Structures are given as structure tokens and as C-alpha cells.
Amino acid sequence: MAMFIRVDIDEALQAETALHKRLVEVCPVDIFAVDGARLVTVEKNLDECTLCDLCIDASGDKVKVVKLYE
């Protein structure tokens, strides 16, 4: 389980398969993966997130990176 962040994926994004591919490509630390027809997060990579916002820029409000600290 990630200690520093959680990535929330809006259920509406699951219908946008082109966006799945874009998110997998844009993330520099491989947080996203496609599992069948669903976009999922790769748990073991979550704590590698650099908070670059590339996934948010690519998806608008359909992906949220939530800090679990502060």
C-alpha cells in the first residue's frame, strides 16, 4: 500500500480507452497500466510519483493525486 499518495481515477474515464493509453505513456514512473479494458494504478509504483501533474494535464479532472501526508 502506498504511503505518500493515492491516485483516484474517475469511473467515467474507464470508457475512454484512448485516454488510458495516453496516461500510461505520459507517466514517467509507470503508475498507470491497462488491465483488460480498465485503467488501473500500479500499487508498487505509487510512492515513486514526482507530483509532476502530467496525468492531471492529460485527463483534466478525471484523475486526482491525493497526498496522504502534510
QUIFEN-V336670 format. One record per helix or strand. SS is the DSSP state (H for helix, E for strand). FROM is the first residue (numbers start at 1). TO is the last residue. If there is no record, write none. Layout:
ss-><SS | SS>
from-><FROM | FROM>
to-><TO | TO>
This chain:
ss-><E | H | H | E | E | H | H | E>
from-><5 | 11 | 17 | 32 | 38 | 43 | 54 | 63>
to-><9 | 15 | 26 | 35 | 41 | 48 | 62 | 67>
